Amino acid sequence: MSILPDEGGSFSHLTKHCDMKKGLLYALYALIGLVVVAALAFKIFQPVQVVPRIRLAPGFSLIDQDGQRLTNEDLRGGFVLYNFTYTRCPAPCGNLNQTMQEIQSRLDEAQLGDISMDFVTISFDPDYDSPTVLKGYADGLGADTSQWKFATTPDETLLKAIIGGGFEAYYNQKDDGTFAFDPKFVLVDGWGIIRGEYRYQTQVPDTERILRHIRVLAEEVRNSQGSASLAYEAAHYFLCYTP
């Protein structure tokens, strides 16, 4: 028994249906191709560069040089550059302070606009570095403590969790009371995400690189609004990181 086309032209209807499916399939292929080409072009030309989102910075509650509580939430909304040391640290530890001072004095180069920037030095020697000692240390450096805080906590277990666990900065007290530690700076954005880690075994930090990263981060905050945010998300996805 053979099947013949009916008077309504079913074969013609089926042909049109197949043609429509082929058209949709071609359109899908074209869209996929466009996405692939766009991704390759983005990777090659990298129109936007970013600093990486490394991980969430640790929460903390410390006591600053004025005996006031300082928490990570107090600093939320602006950028923060952290470093870790102790007031009795011998030379060349002074290079760490000089780096903080230089970056603070050159912040206009980072073009922050209305984005706030704070600096926090956390001491891992709470037995000696009381608020009074930290205050004298800050005064000796001529630090503007409205922007640059010096802080610690007497809870050494908590301190180790914050510095060693959260910021991943190594330190260890030696038998003579001094500390072995790896000099490190950490840049945190306004959402509490670590965006830069700078380790220096020689204690000669790359100030230019830190300033460059602060500037790029500020550009991202200002420009990643609305549809433009997609370009920045793509930059993160394709790892278009600023050196």
Residue pairs with C-beta under 8 A, 6 or more apart in sequence:
5 11
39 238
42 234
42 235
42 238
42 240
43 238
43 240
46 235
46 238
46 240
47 231
48 231
48 232
48 234
48 235
48 240
49 216
49 235
49 240
49 241
49 242
50 216
50 217
50 220
50 232
50 235
50 236
50 240
50 241
50 242
51 187
51 195
51 196
51 213
51 216
51 217
51 220
51 241
51 242
52 195
52 196
52 236
52 239
52 241
53 193
53 194
53 195
53 236
54 193
54 194
54 195
54 196
54 197
55 193
55 194
56 192
56 193
56 194
57 72
57 166
57 167
57 186
57 188
57 192
57 193
57 194
58 72
58 161
58 162
58 165
58 166
58 167
59 71
59 72
59 73
59 166
60 71
60 72
60 153
60 158
60 162
60 166
61 69
61 70
61 71
61 153
62 69
62 70
62 71
62 122
62 151
62 152
62 153
62 162
63 69
63 70
63 131
63 151
63 152
63 153
63 154
64 70
64 131
64 134
64 145
64 149
64 150
64 151
65 131
65 134
65 135
65 137
65 138
65 145
65 149
65 150
65 151
66 131
66 135
66 145
67 131
70 120
70 149
70 151
72 192
75 118
75 120
75 188
76 190
76 191
76 192
77 116
77 190
78 115
78 116
78 117
78 118
78 190
79 112
79 115
79 116
79 117
79 118
79 187
79 188
79 189
79 190
79 214
79 217
79 218
80 117
80 118
80 119
80 120
80 187
80 188
81 100
81 103
81 117
81 118
81 119
81 120
81 185
81 186
81 187
81 188
81 210
81 214
82 119
82 120
82 121
82 122
82 167
82 185
82 186
82 187
82 188
83 96
83 99
83 100
83 120
83 121
83 122
83 183
83 184
83 185
83 186
84 121
84 122
84 123
84 124
84 163
84 167
84 169
84 171
84 181
84 184
85 93
85 96
85 97
85 121
85 123
85 124
85 181
85 183
86 123
86 124
86 125
86 128
86 129
86 179
87 123
87 125
87 128
87 129
87 133
87 134
87 137
88 125
88 128
88 178
89 178
89 179
90 178
92 203
93 183
93 203
95 183
95 203
95 204
95 205
96 183
96 203
96 205
97 121
97 141
99 185
99 205
99 207
99 210
100 119
100 121
100 148
101 141
101 143
102 207
103 119
103 207
103 210
103 211
103 214
104 119
104 144
104 147
104 148
106 207
106 211
107 117
107 214
109 211
109 215
110 117
110 211
110 214
110 215
110 218
111 215
111 218
111 219
112 214
112 218
113 218
113 222
115 190
115 218
115 221
115 222
117 147
117 214
118 147
118 148
118 149
119 147
119 148
119 149
120 148
120 149
120 150
120 151
121 148
121 149
121 150
121 151
122 151
122 152
122 159
122 162
122 163
123 129
123 134
123 150
123 151
123 152
124 152
124 159
124 163
124 171
124 179
124 181
125 152
125 173
125 179
126 152
126 153
126 154
126 155
126 156
126 159
129 137
129 152
134 150
134 151
134 152
135 150
137 150
138 145
138 148
138 150
143 150
152 159
153 159
153 162
163 169
163 171
164 170
164 171
167 184
167 186
167 194
168 197
169 181
169 182
169 184
169 186
170 181
170 182
171 179
171 180
171 181
171 182
172 179
172 180
172 181
173 179
174 180
182 199
182 201
183 199
183 200
183 201
183 203
183 205
184 197
184 198
184 199
184 200
185 196
185 197
185 198
185 205
185 210
186 194
186 196
186 197
186 198
187 194
187 195
187 196
187 197
187 198
187 210
187 213
187 214
187 217
188 194
188 195
189 195
189 217
189 221
190 221
195 213
195 217
196 210
196 213
198 205
198 206
198 209
198 210
200 206
209 243
212 242
213 242
216 242
220 232
223 232
224 231
224 232
224 233
234 240
